Amino acid sequence: MTRLAQLLNVELRSVSAYENGEFIPSESTLLKISQVLDFPQSFFFQDDLEEISPDSASFRAMSKMSASKRDIALYSGSIALLLNKELENLFLLPSIDLPDFSRESSPEAAADSLRRHWGLGELPIKNIIHLLESKGIRIFSLCIDAVEVDAFSLWRESQPFIFLNTMKSSERIRFDCGHELGHLAIHRHGALQGEINGSQEIEKEANEFASAFLMPRSSVLAHAPKLVTIDKLLKLKKIWGVSIAALIYRMHRIGIISDWHYRELFKQIANLGYRKKEPETMPHETSQLLQKIFGALRNEGVSKNDISSRIHINPDEIENLTFGLILNTIKSDNTLKQPRTPPTGNLKIVSNK
């Protein structure tokens, strides 16, 4: 508030009064607020944003994350909820197919059960974002250049959401997807009760779930070489789309490599710089659902500016939340053109089994 008051050249108590609704700023001050905060003036006169409580969202490294970075991520999530509500009004999106697996004996058992429920068998998951979207999980991107923010997830009105930091490698993002899926599948009760953060055990369980979900035991055993080397790991990691470190951990977990070999492999990848920069990384995955939605809107003459105007945010916010997908501007006005025929029939989500 102090920083904003300085930028606006007003008293601190004036900013407080604006926020509390005690009085409305002058036209010139409102224009400054809009420019400084990079939001259209209409944003400040709509209903309050649906705020996300830090206790209801799963963050992996809370101790390493500053409050400001956390709040930036939560704010982006609030904007995503606003955008999702608008898209739900326009399209019939995939229904939710994510049972509660909190009663399973272990995270690995829960991952195996979910794979069976979704009919995945032991096959590698080619595109995890496409898969989760087809099961009704809403996925948005976070354009946050902060290593402390991996991803987070939450349940909101019985709807699961995952928010991904796309500044990471593709392998890291895929594991983040599996990690957050673990929270949604085995920590659902805690998330709904606002009790999901602050436990190393919970984060460990989500990691175990992601590892087992992305790299099924029998599949890894079937491909494991007699002698595990870095060169062989570089080839094998492409099968499951995971980092070399995640694959080493999984092989050690299921007994393919010994404790000594495990430590030696991690020393080698550290010396090679593979802990900081993933070698032979995959292309980044993106949203199939959002691409289809934007394509249908574009065909109906609805632009990104139309959508952003409808929910009172800047168009750049939409790009930040939608993996940088571009909705070309076709119409010149700022009113949202309702499709002549609801385009839901053209939206088909392909399960990537």
C-alpha positions in Angstrom: 0.0 0.0 0.0 2.9 2.3 0.8 4.5 1.6 -2.6 1.2 2.2 -4.4 0.6 5.5 -2.5 4.1 6.7 -3.6 3.4 5.8 -7.3 0.0 7.5 -7.2 1.4 10.5 -5.3 -1.3 10.3 -2.7 -1.4 9.8 1.0 -1.3 6.2 2.4 -4.6 6.7 4.1 -6.2 7.5 0.7 -5.1 4.1 -0.7 -6.6 2.4 2.4 -9.8 4.4 1.9 -10.0 3.3 -1.8 -9.6 -0.4 -0.8 -12.2 -0.2 2.0 -14.7 1.5 -0.2 -14.9 4.7 2.0 -14.7 6.9 -1.1 -14.0 6.5 -4.8 -10.8 8.1 -6.2 -11.0 11.0 -8.6 -11.0 10.3 -12.4 -7.3 11.3 -12.7 -6.3 9.1 -9.7 -8.4 6.2 -11.0 -6.6 6.5 -14.4 -3.2 6.4 -12.5 -4.3 3.3 -10.5 -5.3 1.6 -13.8 -1.9 2.4 -15.4 0.2 1.5 -12.4 -1.5 -1.8 -11.6 -2.0 -2.7 -15.3 -5.7 -3.4 -15.0 -8.6 -1.7 -16.9 -10.6 0.7 -14.8 -13.7 -1.5 -15.0 -11.8 -4.2 -13.0 -12.1 -2.1 -9.8 -15.8 -1.8 -10.0 -16.8 -5.4 -10.5 -17.5 -8.0 -7.8 -14.6 -8.9 -5.6 -12.3 -11.6 -6.9 -12.8 -15.1 -5.5 -9.7 -15.2 -3.3 -7.7 -18.4 -2.8 -6.6 -19.0 0.8 -3.0 -20.2 1.2 -4.3 -23.0 3.4 -6.5 -24.4 0.7 -3.8 -24.6 -2.0 -0.9 -27.1 -2.1 2.5 -25.5 -2.4 5.5 -27.8 -2.4 8.3 -25.7 -0.8 6.5 -23.4 1.5 9.7 -22.8 3.6 11.6 -21.6 0.6 8.9 -19.4 -0.8 8.5 -15.8 0.1 5.0 -14.5 1.0 5.1 -12.2 -2.0 5.8 -15.1 -4.4 3.1 -17.1 -2.8 0.6 -14.3 -3.1 1.5 -13.7 -6.8 0.8 -17.4 -7.5 -2.5 -17.2 -5.6 -3.5 -14.0 -7.3 -2.9 -15.7 -10.7 -5.0 -18.6 -9.6 -7.8 -16.2 -8.7 -7.7 -14.7 -12.2 -7.8 -18.2 -13.6 -10.9 -19.0 -11.6 -12.5 -15.9 -13.0 -11.6 -17.0 -16.6 -12.7 -20.6 -16.0 -16.1 -19.4 -14.8 -16.5 -17.5 -18.0 -15.5 -20.4 -20.2 -17.9 -22.7 -18.2 -20.7 -20.3 -19.2 -19.8 -20.7 -22.8 -18.9 -24.3 -23.2 -19.9 -27.7 -21.8 -16.5 -28.8 -20.5 -15.4 -32.4 -19.6 -17.0 -33.8 -16.4 -14.9 -34.8 -13.4 -13.6 -38.3 -13.2 -11.3 -38.3 -10.2 -12.4 -40.6 -7.3 -11.1 -40.1 -3.8 -8.2 -42.5 -3.2 -7.3 -41.3 0.3 -8.2 -44.7 1.8 -5.6 -46.6 -0.3 -2.8 -48.3 1.7 0.0 -46.2 0.1 0.5 -43.4 -2.5 1.8 -46.1 -4.9 -1.3 -48.2 -4.4 -3.4 -45.0 -5.1 -1.5 -44.3 -8.3 -2.0 -47.9 -9.5 -5.7 -47.7 -8.6 -6.2 -44.5 -10.6 -4.4 -45.9 -13.6 -6.7 -48.9 -13.5 -9.7 -46.6 -13.1 -8.7 -44.6 -16.1 -7.8 -47.7 -18.1 -4.1 -46.7 -18.6 -2.6 -50.1 -17.8 1.2 -49.9 -17.6 1.7 -47.7 -20.7 3.7 -44.5 -20.5 1.6 -41.3 -20.5 2.5 -39.4 -23.7 0.8 -36.1 -22.6 -0.2 -35.7 -19.0 -1.9 -32.3 -19.5 -4.2 -33.7 -22.2 -5.0 -36.8 -20.0 -5.9 -34.8 -16.9 -8.0 -32.3 -18.9 -10.0 -35.2 -20.4 -10.8 -36.3 -16.8 -12.3 -32.9 -15.9 -9.3 -31.4 -14.2 -8.8 -27.7 -15.2 -5.2 -26.8 -15.8 -3.9 -23.3 -16.2 -0.3 -21.9 -16.5 1.5 -19.5 -14.3 4.0 -17.2 -15.9 6.1 -16.7 -12.8 9.8 -16.6 -13.1 10.5 -17.9 -9.6 12.2 -21.3 -9.0 10.5 -21.5 -5.6 7.0 -21.8 -7.2 6.6 -25.2 -8.8 2.9 -25.6 -9.1 -0.1 -25.8 -6.8 -3.6 -27.3 -6.9 -6.9 -27.0 -5.1 -10.5 -28.1 -5.1 -13.0 -25.3 -5.6 -16.7 -26.1 -5.5 -16.0 -29.7 -6.2 -13.9 -28.8 -9.2 -10.2 -29.8 -9.3 -7.7 -27.2 -10.5 -3.9 -27.4 -11.2 -1.8 -24.4 -11.8 1.7 -25.0 -13.4 4.7 -22.8 -13.5 5.7 -23.1 -17.2 9.2 -21.6 -16.6 10.4 -25.1 -15.8 11.6 -27.9 -18.0 8.9 -30.1 -19.6 10.0 -33.1 -17.5 9.7 -31.0 -14.3 6.3 -29.8 -15.3 5.1 -33.3 -16.0 6.2 -34.4 -12.6 4.5 -31.3 -11.1 1.3 -32.5 -12.8 1.7 -35.9 -11.2 2.5 -34.4 -7.8 -0.5 -32.1 -7.8 -2.7 -34.9 -9.1 -1.5 -36.9 -6.0 -2.7 -34.0 -3.8 -6.1 -34.0 -5.5 -6.5 -37.8 -5.4 -5.2 -38.7 -1.9 -5.4 -35.4 0.0 -8.8 -34.3 -1.1 -10.3 -34.1 2.4 -7.4 -32.1 3.7 -7.6 -29.7 0.8 -11.3 -29.1 1.3 -10.7 -28.5 5.0 -7.8 -26.1 4.3 -5.3 -28.5 5.9 -3.0 -29.4 3.0 0.0 -27.2 3.6 2.9 -27.4 6.0 3.5 -31.1 6.2 6.7 -32.7 4.7 4.9 -36.1 4.9 2.1 -34.9 2.7 4.6 -33.6 0.1 6.5 -36.8 0.2 3.3 -38.8 -0.4 2.5 -36.6 -3.4 6.0 -37.2 -4.8 5.6 -41.0 -4.3 2.2 -40.8 -6.1 3.7 -38.9 -9.0 6.7 -41.3 -9.3 4.4 -44.3 -9.4 1.8 -42.8 -11.7 4.3 -41.7 -14.3 6.6 -44.7 -14.0 4.6 -47.9 -13.1 6.7 -50.5 -11.4 6.3 -53.3 -13.9 7.0 -51.0 -16.8 10.3 -49.7 -15.2 11.3 -53.3 -14.3 10.7 -54.4 -17.9 13.0 -51.8 -19.4 15.7 -51.8 -16.7 19.2 -52.7 -18.1 21.5 -55.0 -16.2 23.9 -52.1 -15.6 22.4 -48.7 -15.1 24.6 -46.0 -16.6 24.0 -42.3 -17.3 24.0 -42.9 -21.1 21.3 -45.6 -20.7 19.3 -43.4 -18.3 19.3 -40.6 -20.9 17.5 -43.0 -23.3 15.2 -44.5 -20.8 13.9 -41.2 -19.4 12.3 -40.5 -22.7 10.0 -43.5 -22.4 8.2 -42.0 -19.4 8.9 -38.3 -20.0 10.6 -37.8 -16.7 13.9 -36.2 -15.5 17.0 -38.2 -15.1 16.9 -37.6 -11.4 13.3 -38.8 -11.1 14.2 -42.0 -12.9 17.2 -42.7 -10.7 15.0 -42.2 -7.6 12.3 -44.5 -9.0 14.8 -47.3 -9.9 16.3 -47.1 -6.4 12.8 -47.1 -4.8 11.8 -50.3 -6.5 15.2 -52.0 -5.9 16.8 -51.9 -9.3 19.9 -50.1 -8.1 21.6 -50.3 -4.7 22.1 -47.5 -2.2 25.7 -47.1 -3.3 24.9 -47.0 -7.0 22.1 -44.5 -6.2 24.5 -42.1 -4.6 27.1 -42.6 -7.3 24.6 -41.8 -10.1 23.5 -38.6 -8.3 27.1 -37.6 -7.9 27.6 -38.1 -11.7 24.6 -36.1 -12.8 25.6 -33.3 -10.3 29.1 -33.2 -11.8 27.5 -33.1 -15.3 25.3 -30.2 -14.4 22.1 -32.3 -14.9 20.6 -31.3 -11.6 20.4 -27.7 -12.6 19.7 -28.1 -16.3 17.8 -31.2 -17.6 19.7 -32.9 -20.5 17.9 -33.7 -23.8 14.7 -32.1 -22.6 11.4 -32.7 -24.2 9.1 -30.1 -25.9 6.8 -28.4 -23.5 3.2 -29.8 -23.3 0.3 -27.4 -23.6 -3.4 -27.4 -23.1 -5.6 -29.2 -25.6 -8.8 -28.1 -24.0 -8.0 -24.4 -24.1 -6.7 -24.7 -27.6 -10.0 -26.2 -28.7 -12.0 -23.5 -26.8 -10.1 -20.7 -28.3 -10.3 -22.2 -31.8 -14.1 -22.5 -31.4 -14.4 -18.9 -30.2 -12.2 -17.7 -33.1 -14.4 -19.4 -35.6 -17.4 -17.6 -34.0 -15.6 -14.2 -34.3 -14.8 -13.9 -30.6 -11.4 -12.5 -29.8 -9.1 -12.6 -26.9 -9.9 -8.9 -26.3 -13.6 -9.8 -26.2 -13.1 -12.3 -23.4 -10.7 -10.1 -21.4 -13.2 -7.2 -21.7 -16.0 -9.4 -20.4 -14.1 -10.3 -17.2 -12.4 -7.0 -16.9 -8.7 -8.0 -17.2 -6.0 -7.2 -19.8 -5.5 -9.7 -22.7 -1.9 -10.4 -21.5 -3.4 -12.0 -18.4 -5.2 -14.6 -20.5 -2.1 -15.5 -22.4 -0.2 -16.0 -19.1 -2.9 -18.4 -17.9 -3.3 -20.3 -21.1 0.2 -21.5 -22.0 0.7 -18.5 -24.3 -2.1 -19.6 -26.7 -3.0 -16.7 -29.0 -6.7 -15.9 -29.7 -6.5 -13.8 -32.8 -8.4 -10.5 -32.9 -11.2 -10.8 -35.5 -13.7 -8.3 -34.2 -13.0 -4.6 -33.7 -15.5 -3.9 -30.9 -15.2 -5.0 -27.2 -18.4 -6.8 -26.7 -18.6 -10.5 -26.4 -20.4 -12.0 -29.3 -22.4 -15.0 -28.2 -22.0 -18.0 -30.6 -25.0 -18.5 -32.8 -24.9 -22.2 -31.9 -23.2 -23.3 -28.7 -19.9 -24.8 -29.9 -19.8 -27.5 -27.3 -20.4 -30.2 -29.9 -17.0 -29.4 -31.5 -15.1 -29.8 -28.2 -13.7 -33.3 -28.0 -11.1 -34.3 -25.5 -8.9 -37.1 -26.6 -7.7 -39.3 -23.7 -4.0 -39.9 -24.2 -3.7 -43.5 -23.2 
